[in-house]
Amino acid sequence: MKNLVKDEIENFQKCLETHGAKTIHNLLAALLVWLFGNLVFIPLATTLNWQTKAFCSLTFFIAFTLLVLRALSGLKQLIDAFSIFPARKYRIKKGLSYENSLILFRYILYIISIIIIYLLYLPFLTNFHVALSGIVLILVLIWIFFLILRILTVLSPKILDGCTHEKTAK
């Protein structure tokens, strides 16, 4: 058991060394592009005319997208590596298998990441057209729905087991 914990910590450290700095660098650069684009340049471009606003929005949208795409693979690796720690703790408390607990926390962290990324894209999408942000929201919600279904398949035996214990106690 202690060797397994030691191996997981070593894997987390390797993943952090391999993907951590590059991913954080790309995410911080994307955040700076987002901040300057949405808080400075796009509002300034809006005061000129709609063509300048559209061009400025498109420029910052592309820059932000490229930086986010560069960070996504590392972010996924970091989420997968980090999910080991809450999965281990939750498994002990709630009696889930380690694999199910790991799936549960990976998908929860995926959902949180998807929501954050959508919220960062929202100002760019509404600058192009409000309906575009609605279409992307629908796609994001469908994706989250399938992730929640996977979480429920992991938790359903535990939930059903809890319902069975309540009925037998009555």
Secondary structure, DSSP 8 states (H G I E B T S, - for coil): -HHHHHHHHHHHHHHIIIIIHHHHHHHHHHHHHHHHIIIIIHHHHHHH-HHHHHHHHHHHHHHHHHHHHHHHHHHHHHHHHHTHHHHHHHHHHH---HHHHHHHHHHHHHHHHHHHHHHHHHHHHHHH-HHHHHHHHHHHHHHHHHHHHHHHHHHHHHHHHHHHHHHHH-
